[in-house]
Amino acid sequence: MPVTPPIPRESFSLRNRLSIGASVVSSILAVLTLAVVANYLAAHHSPRFYWGASADYRLSPLTLGALEALTNRVRVTVFFDRDHEPYPSVRTLLSEYSSHSPLIEVEELDYRRNPVAAGEFRRRFPMTVTDEEPDLVLFESGGRTKTVPARDLRDYDTKALLRGEREVKPITFKGEILFTSAINAVCEGRPRRVSFLEGHREHDFRSEAIQTGYRKLAALFIEDNMEVSGLRLTGTGDVPAECELLVVAGSQDPLSPGELQAIDRYLRRGGRLLALFHYRARSGLETLLASWGINVTDSLVLDDGETENGLLSVARMAKHPVTSPLARSRLYLFQPRALDAQPGANILGAPASIQPIFLTGTNGVAVTTFVPGGYRYSPGDRRGEIPLAVAVERGALPGVATSLGTTRIVAVGDSTFLANQFIDWTGNGHFGSSAANWLLDRSHLMGAIPPMPIRIYQVAMTPFQSRMLRFVLLALLPGSALAASLIVWWRRQ
């Protein structure tokens, strides 16, 4: 009996093909869904892990606390050329901010690749972007803005610049310090009122003069949500009650007895004073501050190895809220005077703290003998660590109805270091902002956020090693891939 062969079934029928395709599509969708869920959970509900250099971008407790306390939405615009050196650090750091708070919205705008959007941004903020240095990060919230220029993001080895070296390398990245301060500034309430004393040849906060003008410092205060104005004390009038911070910036002419008494009354009732002294100019404020625990000397401070053309480099910071944010930064002062903190547990009947906040190194000298055209050392000159700035804090007097609260004073033996020419040098401008914020008791704008060290890696190879690397990359690796392909083709043949 003949056997009928079985009818072969079509292995890839339309039905089978549709079934396999549906299975593949469902598998892909399942994998994508798992990836999306895993990334969402990792971004919002899982602890973040840092490996190697990524740990440099871990946010400090102060920043994390500020982000947790946010109630306003903050829009951040990164107006940067992507080829600019600080851009990768800026982008990575801001991604940390946005990952920790949904109220931080970050938008990147490359003005070279997107000129139309860049033009609109310039029209919205005409006073923010400059043609010389356009790169910046802008923070917006509630109609207030704060700008962080790219030039402020890094501290450079200024000592190399003073030595005449062409290439000055960056040493620290200050992004977190400036970004957290900017977020707090735009989310703060009313502006604080700062008055600059006038009438005694002080530095003019309206002037753009490079060595005498203070316009850049005033702009820095305004960006920190401060309202800046001038103040003239005529006769025996008092410092206005609405003045929350009085700045005496390098008075070169003496203040009248009535003006000194007005400032003293202001301090006694809890005023705040930033006193900056001009080289060898006596204003009378020296005598006033002596009763507040600050001795302002008539000296010129030098430091062997740290003084160049009158500029003194300072890296020795005392432990104080003003200088805590300046870790790894340097200050550059021009012909500073020595200041001493007079010991004492109280001032005018109230408990007080008096301490130097930055000093020279161990090779400092306070020169007190001056000759025509210069100075000369004397055996009696003080040597060692010389204080250059002093901070005073005195508690309010109990039962005094007119008291404004705690008195705070920051006195510095130089005023030129905050002028337009020098304020951008490493930590100078940051000190001005930090001192003002401490004086105004704005602790949320301060804190020990250390700058991130910039690591520069360099590969050193001999000519032979360079030739071998070129051979491996250009010949051996491509040749190996080609040889493997030929072997596979030959075996299939």
Summary of the structure (lengths in Angstrom):
residues: 493
radius of gyration: 31.3
end to end distance: 44.9
largest distance: 136.4
contacts: 1458
relative contact order: 0.10
helix: 34%
strand: 24%
